[in-house]
């Protein structure tokens, strides 16, 4: 055996070092390409959410899609949002949608359409739309409406969206609100109910209460279920959200309320589909939750004839009847309940008894209650 020389060891060490440098260089180059593709995209590299602000002119053009949405989906779903002027609300919607759809099967493909008012500069920003798509994991399209955000008309926006809706018979279209939380149950129910293009589904939404009222209810009644009557209410009277199959939606135009701001357009549309012989399906929908937000009930946003209805709706979502009574009778005690820890599970009777005792103790400690003292005087 040949003895190992210093020269041979040095050559072998150099070969190892050169190989290591090659490996490091390849890894750095690979990661650099990934980062570059993420920010600007590279030809032939599919990227999630590549809609980046398509307008109505390019709405049905061919486009690169996320690998998660690649291939022929069995159910194509178009979500339409008549909305302008509050990009933060739209961003929150995209975040909620992304969380809901992360486990969606390849059977479904989803796209979102949202109206854009003439002064809605944020929606002209491709970077903002790309951010929405990255959050939701689906493509977003903008549909222009010739009105400013301050003069927003929901009826006109709905018409603009339905004009650009489904172009194929296997498309499911739904008109929703930006403050909704959607989960996959809604898509499954939509597909189950809409068996023909003469059926329209009007889901009954679960509308969440003011979060402070929910917190107070948890103090009084303990942990609340997702659809507990102290957490929210089923909106049996609302017809603003609907779903329909195929191209029939393109003929559903609101005529009388186009110049109005908010109010009456939903009733007009419901009357229209009834006149045209649609089968209306009305069911409680666990896959749609209306997130609480403060309602603006002023003549700047709502038609005069509908102000009282708006104010009543705002009152109804301020909390369950029991919690509303507590708040109106003693606002300070209500605030006290909000900051207490969640209580043990109690029935309605037990909760009311505990709340009465807690209120009496609170008012005595804070000087808000009349403390009756015994009269020790004798005749």
KOLTILO-583142 format. One record per residue (C-alpha): residue number from 1; x, y, z. Coordinates in steps of 0.05 Angstrom, whole numbers, plus 5000, padded with zeros to 4 digits. Layout:
REM KOLTILO-583142
<site seq="NUM" c1="X" c2="Y" c3="Z"/>
...
This chain:
REM KOLTILO-583142
<site seq="1" c1="5000" c2="5000" c3="5000"/>
<site seq="2" c1="5024" c2="5068" c3="4979"/>
<site seq="3" c1="5038" c2="5115" c3="5037"/>
<site seq="4" c1="4992" c2="5176" c3="5041"/>
<site seq="5" c1="5031" c2="5238" c3="5022"/>
<site seq="6" c1="5018" c2="5310" c3="5043"/>
<site seq="7" c1="5008" c2="5328" c3="4969"/>
<site seq="8" c1="4952" c2="5277" c3="4960"/>
<site seq="9" c1="4916" c2="5300" c3="5023"/>
<site seq="10" c1="4919" c2="5372" c3="5001"/>
<site seq="11" c1="4889" c2="5355" c3="4932"/>
<site seq="12" c1="4834" c2="5315" c3="4963"/>
<site seq="13" c1="4818" c2="5372" c3="5012"/>
<site seq="14" c1="4815" c2="5421" c3="4954"/>
<site seq="15" c1="4766" c2="5376" c3="4917"/>
<site seq="16" c1="4721" c2="5373" c3="4978"/>
<site seq="17" c1="4722" c2="5448" c3="4985"/>
<site seq="18" c1="4706" c2="5460" c3="4912"/>
<site seq="19" c1="4648" c2="5411" c3="4915"/>
<site seq="20" c1="4622" c2="5445" c3="4978"/>
<site seq="21" c1="4626" c2="5514" c3="4945"/>
<site seq="22" c1="4586" c2="5487" c3="4885"/>
<site seq="23" c1="4532" c2="5460" c3="4930"/>
<site seq="24" c1="4526" c2="5525" c3="4969"/>
<site seq="25" c1="4525" c2="5565" c3="4905"/>
<site seq="26" c1="4468" c2="5522" c3="4877"/>
<site seq="27" c1="4427" c2="5528" c3="4940"/>
<site seq="28" c1="4436" c2="5604" c3="4942"/>
<site seq="29" c1="4416" c2="5609" c3="4869"/>
<site seq="30" c1="4354" c2="5566" c3="4880"/>
<site seq="31" c1="4330" c2="5608" c3="4939"/>
<site seq="32" c1="4344" c2="5672" c3="4901"/>
<site seq="33" c1="4299" c2="5648" c3="4844"/>
<site seq="34" c1="4244" c2="5630" c3="4893"/>
<site seq="35" c1="4247" c2="5699" c3="4925"/>
<site seq="36" c1="4248" c2="5733" c3="4857"/>
<site seq="37" c1="4189" c2="5692" c3="4833"/>
<site seq="38" c1="4149" c2="5710" c3="4896"/>
<site seq="39" c1="4157" c2="5785" c3="4885"/>
<site seq="40" c1="4155" c2="5793" c3="4809"/>
<site seq="41" c1="4139" c2="5724" c3="4781"/>
<site seq="42" c1="4181" c2="5687" c3="4730"/>
<site seq="43" c1="4156" c2="5659" c3="4663"/>
<site seq="44" c1="4129" c2="5589" c3="4671"/>
<site seq="45" c1="4127" c2="5592" c3="4746"/>
<site seq="46" c1="4054" c2="5588" c3="4769"/>
<site seq="47" c1="4038" c2="5636" c3="4825"/>
<site seq="48" c1="3978" c2="5637" c3="4872"/>
<site seq="49" c1="3930" c2="5694" c3="4862"/>
<site seq="50" c1="3955" c2="5723" c3="4796"/>
<site seq="51" c1="3892" c2="5763" c3="4782"/>
<site seq="52" c1="3925" c2="5827" c3="4807"/>
<site seq="53" c1="3870" c2="5874" c3="4792"/>
<site seq="54" c1="3835" c2="5850" c3="4730"/>
<site seq="55" c1="3779" c2="5895" c3="4708"/>
<site seq="56" c1="3714" c2="5875" c3="4674"/>
<site seq="57" c1="3749" c2="5879" c3="4605"/>
<site seq="58" c1="3795" c2="5821" c3="4621"/>
<site seq="59" c1="3749" c2="5784" c3="4669"/>
<site seq="60" c1="3742" c2="5721" c3="4627"/>
<site seq="61" c1="3811" c2="5722" c3="4594"/>
<site seq="62" c1="3859" c2="5664" c3="4604"/>
<site seq="63" c1="3904" c2="5672" c3="4664"/>
<site seq="64" c1="3955" c2="5634" c3="4705"/>
<site seq="65" c1="3924" c2="5603" c3="4767"/>
<site seq="66" c1="3949" c2="5575" c3="4832"/>
<site seq="67" c1="3972" c2="5502" c3="4829"/>
<site seq="68" c1="3918" c2="5490" c3="4883"/>
<site seq="69" c1="3865" c2="5513" c3="4833"/>
<site seq="70" c1="3895" c2="5480" c3="4772"/>
<site seq="71" c1="3854" c2="5431" c3="4731"/>
<site seq="72" c1="3779" c2="5424" c3="4717"/>
<site seq="73" c1="3739" c2="5435" c3="4781"/>
<site seq="74" c1="3671" c2="5404" c3="4785"/>
<site seq="75" c1="3639" c2="5466" c3="4816"/>
<site seq="76" c1="3657" c2="5537" c3="4797"/>
<site seq="77" c1="3634" c2="5588" c3="4848"/>
<site seq="78" c1="3633" c2="5663" c3="4837"/>
<site seq="79" c1="3627" c2="5707" c3="4898"/>
<site seq="80" c1="3601" c2="5778" c3="4885"/>
<site seq="81" c1="3609" c2="5835" c3="4935"/>
<site seq="82" c1="3573" c2="5901" c3="4923"/>
<site seq="83" c1="3619" c2="5946" c3="4962"/>
<site seq="84" c1="3661" c2="6010" c3="4958"/>
<site seq="85" c1="3705" c2="6054" c3="5001"/>
<site seq="86" c1="3730" c2="6011" c3="5059"/>
<site seq="87" c1="3792" c2="5972" c3="5039"/>
<site seq="88" c1="3804" c2="5949" c3="5111"/>
<site seq="89" c1="3738" c2="5912" c3="5111"/>
<site seq="90" c1="3755" c2="5879" c3="5045"/>
<site seq="91" c1="3823" c2="5858" c3="5071"/>
<site seq="92" c1="3790" c2="5827" c3="5133"/>
<site seq="93" c1="3742" c2="5789" c3="5087"/>
<site seq="94" c1="3800" c2="5762" c3="5046"/>
<site seq="95" c1="3835" c2="5738" c3="5110"/>
<site seq="96" c1="3772" c2="5702" c3="5134"/>
<site seq="97" c1="3761" c2="5671" c3="5066"/>
<site seq="98" c1="3832" c2="5646" c3="5062"/>
<site seq="99" c1="3826" c2="5611" c3="5130"/>
<site seq="100" c1="3760" c2="5580" c3="5109"/>
<site seq="101" c1="3785" c2="5554" c3="5042"/>
<site seq="102" c1="3852" c2="5527" c3="5063"/>
<site seq="103" c1="3824" c2="5456" c3="5066"/>
<site seq="104" c1="3779" c2="5463" c3="5005"/>
<site seq="105" c1="3779" c2="5403" c3="4958"/>
<site seq="106" c1="3796" c2="5409" c3="4884"/>
<site seq="107" c1="3722" c2="5398" c3="4869"/>
<site seq="108" c1="3712" c2="5473" c3="4879"/>
<site seq="109" c1="3742" c2="5533" c3="4846"/>
<site seq="110" c1="3727" c2="5601" c3="4874"/>
<site seq="111" c1="3734" c2="5672" c3="4847"/>
<site seq="112" c1="3713" c2="5738" c3="4877"/>
<site seq="113" c1="3683" c2="5799" c3="4843"/>
<site seq="114" c1="3680" c2="5866" c3="4879"/>
<site seq="115" c1="3654" c2="5933" c3="4854"/>
<site seq="116" c1="3700" c2="5993" c3="4847"/>
<site seq="117" c1="3674" c2="6064" c3="4852"/>
<site seq="118" c1="3704" c2="6121" c3="4811"/>
<site seq="119" c1="3742" c2="6150" c3="4870"/>
<site seq="120" c1="3765" c2="6083" c3="4899"/>
<site seq="121" c1="3839" c2="6093" c3="4887"/>
<site seq="122" c1="3860" c2="6035" c3="4931"/>
<site seq="123" c1="3825" c2="5986" c3="4885"/>
<site seq="124" c1="3865" c2="6013" c3="4827"/>
<site seq="125" c1="3928" c2="5991" c3="4862"/>
<site seq="126" c1="3951" c2="5924" c3="4835"/>
<site seq="127" c1="3994" c2="5912" c3="4897"/>
<site seq="128" c1="3932" c2="5917" c3="4942"/>
<site seq="129" c1="3893" c2="5868" c3="4898"/>
<site seq="130" c1="3952" c2="5820" c3="4898"/>
<site seq="131" c1="3953" c2="5825" c3="4974"/>
<site seq="132" c1="3879" c2="5806" c3="4976"/>
<site seq="133" c1="3892" c2="5747" c3="4930"/>
<site seq="134" c1="3951" c2="5724" c3="4973"/>
<site seq="135" c1="3907" c2="5727" c3="5035"/>
<site seq="136" c1="3847" c2="5691" c3="5005"/>
<site seq="137" c1="3884" c2="5643" c3="4958"/>
<site seq="138" c1="3835" c2="5658" c3="4901"/>
<site seq="139" c1="3831" c2="5709" c3="4845"/>
<site seq="140" c1="3798" c2="5777" c3="4855"/>
<site seq="141" c1="3766" c2="5818" c3="4799"/>
<site seq="142" c1="3743" c2="5890" c3="4801"/>
<site seq="143" c1="3678" c2="5913" c3="4768"/>
<site seq="144" c1="3674" c2="5988" c3="4757"/>
<site seq="145" c1="3612" c2="6027" c3="4778"/>
<site seq="146" c1="3602" c2="6098" c3="4754"/>
<site seq="147" c1="3589" c2="6128" c3="4823"/>
<site seq="148" c1="3632" c2="6155" c3="4880"/>
<site seq="149" c1="3637" c2="6118" c3="4946"/>
<site seq="150" c1="3598" c2="6173" c3="4982"/>
<site seq="151" c1="3540" c2="6163" c3="4932"/>
<site seq="152" c1="3543" c2="6087" c3="4935"/>
<site seq="153" c1="3482" c2="6051" c3="4909"/>
<site seq="154" c1="3476" c2="5978" c3="4928"/>
<site seq="155" c1="3424" c2="5965" c3="4873"/>
<site seq="156" c1="3468" c2="5995" c3="4819"/>
<site seq="157" c1="3528" c2="5955" c3="4844"/>
<site seq="158" c1="3488" c2="5890" c3="4845"/>
<site seq="159" c1="3467" c2="5902" c3="4773"/>
<site seq="160" c1="3539" c2="5914" c3="4752"/>
<site seq="161" c1="3560" c2="5849" c3="4784"/>
<site seq="162" c1="3504" c2="5806" c3="4755"/>
<site seq="163" c1="3518" c2="5834" c3="4685"/>
<site seq="164" c1="3588" c2="5803" c3="4689"/>
<site seq="165" c1="3568" c2="5740" c3="4725"/>
<site seq="166" c1="3570" c2="5667" c3="4703"/>
<site seq="167" c1="3581" c2="5653" c3="4629"/>
<site seq="168" c1="3572" c2="5578" c3="4637"/>
<site seq="169" c1="3514" c2="5535" c3="4659"/>
<site seq="170" c1="3555" c2="5499" c3="4713"/>
<site seq="171" c1="3572" c2="5563" c3="4750"/>
<site seq="172" c1="3545" c2="5578" c3="4819"/>
<site seq="173" c1="3537" c2="5652" c3="4834"/>
<site seq="174" c1="3526" c2="5683" c3="4903"/>
<site seq="175" c1="3515" c2="5755" c3="4923"/>
<site seq="176" c1="3541" c2="5767" c3="4993"/>
<site seq="177" c1="3562" c2="5821" c3="5042"/>
<site seq="178" c1="3634" c2="5841" c3="5056"/>
<site seq="179" c1="3624" c2="5828" c3="5131"/>
<site seq="180" c1="3608" c2="5754" c3="5122"/>
<site seq="181" c1="3649" c2="5695" c3="5145"/>
<site seq="182" c1="3642" c2="5638" c3="5095"/>
<site seq="183" c1="3659" c2="5566" c3="5107"/>
<site seq="184" c1="3654" c2="5505" c3="5062"/>
<site seq="185" c1="3585" c2="5485" c3="5088"/>
<site seq="186" c1="3556" c2="5542" c3="5049"/>
<site seq="187" c1="3586" c2="5517" c3="4983"/>
<site seq="188" c1="3562" c2="5446" c3="4997"/>
<site seq="189" c1="3491" c2="5470" c3="5013"/>
<site seq="190" c1="3491" c2="5515" c3="4952"/>
<site seq="191" c1="3508" c2="5458" c3="4906"/>
<site seq="192" c1="3457" c2="5413" c3="4940"/>
<site seq="193" c1="3399" c2="5462" c3="4937"/>
<site seq="194" c1="3410" c2="5492" c3="4867"/>
<site seq="195" c1="3388" c2="5434" c3="4824"/>
<site seq="196" c1="3365" c2="5477" c3="4765"/>
<site seq="197" c1="3369" c2="5548" c3="4739"/>
<site seq="198" c1="3298" c2="5562" c3="4764"/>
<site seq="199" c1="3318" c2="5554" c3="4837"/>
<site seq="200" c1="3345" c2="5610" c3="4881"/>
<site seq="201" c1="3373" c2="5599" c3="4951"/>
<site seq="202" c1="3361" c2="5653" c3="5003"/>
<site seq="203" c1="3402" c2="5631" c3="5064"/>
<site seq="204" c1="3382" c2="5653" c3="5134"/>
<site seq="205" c1="3445" c2="5682" c3="5164"/>
<site seq="206" c1="3470" c2="5677" c3="5235"/>
<site seq="207" c1="3486" c2="5749" c3="5255"/>
<site seq="208" c1="3535" c2="5759" c3="5312"/>
<site seq="209" c1="3520" c2="5808" c3="5368"/>
<site seq="210" c1="3563" c2="5866" c3="5392"/>
<site seq="211" c1="3626" c2="5831" c3="5420"/>
<site seq="212" c1="3619" c2="5868" c3="5487"/>
<site seq="213" c1="3549" c2="5839" c3="5495"/>
<site seq="214" c1="3575" c2="5770" c3="5480"/>
<site seq="215" c1="3630" c2="5779" c3="5531"/>
<site seq="216" c1="3580" c2="5800" c3="5584"/>
<site seq="217" c1="3536" c2="5740" c3="5567"/>
<site seq="218" c1="3596" c2="5693" c3="5577"/>
<site seq="219" c1="3605" c2="5723" c3="5647"/>
<site seq="220" c1="3533" c2="5709" c3="5664"/>
<site seq="221" c1="3519" c2="5643" c3="5627"/>
<site seq="222" c1="3588" c2="5613" c3="5617"/>
<site seq="223" c1="3617" c2="5586" c3="5552"/>
<site seq="224" c1="3572" c2="5599" c3="5492"/>
<site seq="225" c1="3564" c2="5553" c3="5432"/>
<site seq="226" c1="3578" c2="5579" c3="5361"/>
<site seq="227" c1="3503" c2="5591" c3="5348"/>
<site seq="228" c1="3481" c2="5606" c3="5419"/>
<site seq="229" c1="3423" c2="5656" c3="5425"/>
<site seq="230" c1="3468" c2="5700" c3="5469"/>
<site seq="231" c1="3522" c2="5701" c3="5415"/>
<site seq="232" c1="3478" c2="5722" c3="5357"/>
<site seq="233" c1="3411" c2="5713" c3="5322"/>
<site seq="234" c1="3384" c2="5680" c3="5259"/>
<site seq="235" c1="3363" c2="5736" c3="5212"/>
<site seq="236" c1="3297" c2="5707" c3="5189"/>
<site seq="237" c1="3275" c2="5770" c3="5151"/>
<site seq="238" c1="3337" c2="5788" c3="5110"/>
<site seq="239" c1="3339" c2="5774" c3="5034"/>
<site seq="240" c1="3403" c2="5810" c3="5015"/>
<site seq="241" c1="3444" c2="5746" c3="5007"/>
<site seq="242" c1="3426" c2="5695" c3="4953"/>
<site seq="243" c1="3455" c2="5641" c3="4909"/>
<site seq="244" c1="3434" c2="5618" c3="4839"/>
<site seq="245" c1="3457" c2="5569" c3="4786"/>
<site seq="246" c1="3481" c2="5586" c3="4716"/>
<site seq="247" c1="3470" c2="5645" c3="4671"/>
<site seq="248" c1="3399" c2="5660" c3="4696"/>
<site seq="249" c1="3428" c2="5711" c3="4745"/>
<site seq="250" c1="3447" c2="5757" c3="4687"/>
<site seq="251" c1="3374" c2="5772" c3="4674"/>
<site seq="252" c1="3360" c2="5792" c3="4747"/>
<site seq="253" c1="3364" c2="5868" c3="4744"/>
<site seq="254" c1="3338" c2="5916" c3="4797"/>
<site seq="255" c1="3299" c2="5971" c3="4763"/>
<site seq="256" c1="3262" c2="6014" c3="4813"/>
<site seq="257" c1="3315" c2="6024" c3="4867"/>
<site seq="258" c1="3375" c2="6040" c3="4823"/>
<site seq="259" c1="3380" c2="6112" c3="4846"/>
<site seq="260" c1="3371" c2="6093" c3="4920"/>
<site seq="261" c1="3428" c2="6086" c3="4970"/>
<site seq="262" c1="3408" c2="6028" c3="5016"/>
<site seq="263" c1="3340" c2="5998" c3="5026"/>
<site seq="264" c1="3287" c2="5963" c3="4985"/>
<site seq="265" c1="3330" c2="5933" c3="4930"/>
<site seq="266" c1="3329" c2="5863" c3="4963"/>
<site seq="267" c1="3253" c2="5862" c3="4967"/>
<site seq="268" c1="3248" c2="5885" c3="4895"/>
<site seq="269" c1="3293" c2="5828" c3="4872"/>
<site seq="270" c1="3256" c2="5776" c3="4914"/>
<site seq="271" c1="3190" c2="5799" c3="4883"/>
<site seq="272" c1="3221" c2="5794" c3="4813"/>
<site seq="273" c1="3244" c2="5722" c3="4821"/>
<site seq="274" c1="3176" c2="5703" c3="4849"/>
<site seq="275" c1="3141" c2="5734" c3="4789"/>
<site seq="276" c1="3187" c2="5694" c3="4742"/>
<site seq="277" c1="3169" c2="5628" c3="4775"/>
<site seq="278" c1="3232" c2="5613" c3="4813"/>
<site seq="279" c1="3230" c2="5562" c3="4869"/>
<site seq="280" c1="3254" c2="5599" c3="4931"/>
<site seq="281" c1="3292" c2="5558" c3="4982"/>
<site seq="282" c1="3298" c2="5589" c3="5051"/>
<site seq="283" c1="3340" c2="5553" c3="5104"/>
<site seq="284" c1="3385" c2="5569" c3="5163"/>
<site seq="285" c1="3456" c2="5569" c3="5137"/>
<site seq="286" c1="3511" c2="5549" c3="5186"/>
<site seq="287" c1="3563" c2="5564" c3="5133"/>
<site seq="288" c1="3550" c2="5639" c3="5134"/>
<site seq="289" c1="3562" c2="5683" c3="5195"/>
<site seq="290" c1="3552" c2="5758" c3="5193"/>
<site seq="291" c1="3607" c2="5790" c3="5234"/>
<site seq="292" c1="3584" c2="5847" c3="5278"/>
<site seq="293" c1="3598" c2="5918" c3="5256"/>
<site seq="294" c1="3569" c2="5984" c3="5277"/>
<site seq="295" c1="3512" c2="6002" c3="5230"/>
<site seq="296" c1="3510" c2="6072" c3="5201"/>
<site seq="297" c1="3437" c2="6093" c3="5202"/>
<site seq="298" c1="3438" c2="6164" c3="5175"/>
<site seq="299" c1="3406" c2="6196" c3="5114"/>
<site seq="300" c1="3475" c2="6200" c3="5082"/>
<site seq="301" c1="3475" c2="6124" c3="5073"/>
<site seq="302" c1="3404" c2="6101" c3="5081"/>
<site seq="303" c1="3339" c2="6123" c3="5047"/>
<site seq="304" c1="3293" c2="6162" c3="5093"/>
<site seq="305" c1="3239" c2="6108" c3="5087"/>
<site seq="306" c1="3287" c2="6055" c3="5114"/>
<site seq="307" c1="3320" c2="6094" c3="5171"/>
<site seq="308" c1="3274" c2="6064" c3="5223"/>
<site seq="309" c1="3287" c2="5994" c3="5198"/>
<site seq="310" c1="3362" c2="6006" c3="5199"/>
<site seq="311" c1="3359" c2="6032" c3="5271"/>
<site seq="312" c1="3317" c2="5972" c3="5292"/>
<site seq="313" c1="3368" c2="5924" c3="5260"/>
<site seq="314" c1="3424" c2="5960" c3="5297"/>
<site seq="315" c1="3387" c2="5953" c3="5363"/>
<site seq="316" c1="3373" c2="5879" c3="5352"/>
<site seq="317" c1="3447" c2="5861" c3="5343"/>
<site seq="318" c1="3468" c2="5900" c3="5405"/>
<site seq="319" c1="3459" c2="5837" c3="5446"/>
<site seq="320" c1="3409" c2="5784" c3="5469"/>
<site seq="321" c1="3346" c2="5809" c3="5503"/>
<site seq="322" c1="3372" c2="5794" c3="5573"/>
<site seq="323" c1="3438" c2="5829" c3="5561"/>
<site seq="324" c1="3404" c2="5889" c3="5528"/>
<site seq="325" c1="3361" c2="5897" c3="5590"/>
<site seq="326" c1="3422" c2="5894" c3="5636"/>
<site seq="327" c1="3457" c2="5947" c3="5594"/>
<site seq="328" c1="3398" c2="5994" c3="5591"/>
<site seq="329" c1="3383" c2="5989" c3="5666"/>
<site seq="330" c1="3454" c2="5999" c3="5690"/>
<site seq="331" c1="3508" c2="6013" c3="5638"/>
<site seq="332" c1="3563" c2="6014" c3="5691"/>
<site seq="333" c1="3545" c2="5945" c3="5715"/>
<site seq="334" c1="3544" c2="5921" c3="5643"/>
<site seq="335" c1="3615" c2="5947" c3="5634"/>
<site seq="336" c1="3634" c2="5911" c3="5699"/>
<site seq="337" c1="3608" c2="5845" c3="5671"/>
<site seq="338" c1="3647" c2="5854" c3="5607"/>
<site seq="339" c1="3713" c2="5855" c3="5645"/>
<site seq="340" c1="3698" c2="5796" c3="5691"/>
<site seq="341" c1="3725" c2="5727" c3="5673"/>
<site seq="342" c1="3681" c2="5676" c3="5638"/>
<site seq="343" c1="3633" c2="5644" c3="5688"/>
<site seq="344" c1="3613" c2="5571" c3="5697"/>
<site seq="345" c1="3558" c2="5543" c3="5653"/>
<site seq="346" c1="3490" c2="5567" c3="5678"/>
<site seq="347" c1="3418" c2="5558" c3="5655"/>
<site seq="348" c1="3376" c2="5619" c3="5639"/>
<site seq="349" c1="3344" c2="5617" c3="5709"/>
<site seq="350" c1="3411" c2="5608" c3="5743"/>
<site seq="351" c1="3443" c2="5663" c3="5702"/>
<site seq="352" c1="3388" c2="5713" c3="5718"/>
<site seq="353" c1="3392" c2="5697" c3="5793"/>
<site seq="354" c1="3468" c2="5705" c3="5792"/>
<site seq="355" c1="3463" c2="5770" c3="5753"/>
<site seq="356" c1="3412" c2="5799" c3="5802"/>
<site seq="357" c1="3457" c2="5781" c3="5861"/>
<site seq="358" c1="3519" c2="5808" c3="5827"/>
<site seq="359" c1="3484" c2="5873" c3="5809"/>
<site seq="360" c1="3460" c2="5883" c3="5880"/>
<site seq="361" c1="3530" c2="5872" c3="5907"/>
<site seq="362" c1="3560" c2="5918" c3="5854"/>
<site seq="363" c1="3511" c2="5975" c3="5869"/>
<site seq="364" c1="3522" c2="5970" c3="5944"/>
<site seq="365" c1="3598" c2="5972" c3="5936"/>
<site seq="366" c1="3595" c2="6031" c3="5888"/>
<site seq="367" c1="3541" c2="6071" c3="5923"/>
<site seq="368" c1="3490" c2="6061" c3="5867"/>
<site seq="369" c1="3441" c2="6022" c3="5907"/>
<site seq="370" c1="3396" c2="6042" c3="5964"/>
<site seq="371" c1="3418" c2="6006" c3="6026"/>
<site seq="372" c1="3361" c2="5999" c3="6075"/>
<site seq="373" c1="3382" c2="6005" c3="6148"/>
<site seq="374" c1="3342" c2="5980" c3="6207"/>
<site seq="375" c1="3308" c2="6031" c3="6250"/>
<site seq="376" c1="3330" c2="6017" c3="6321"/>
<site seq="377" c1="3288" c2="6072" c3="6352"/>
<site seq="378" c1="3233" c2="6050" c3="6397"/>
<site seq="379" c1="3170" c2="6085" c3="6420"/>
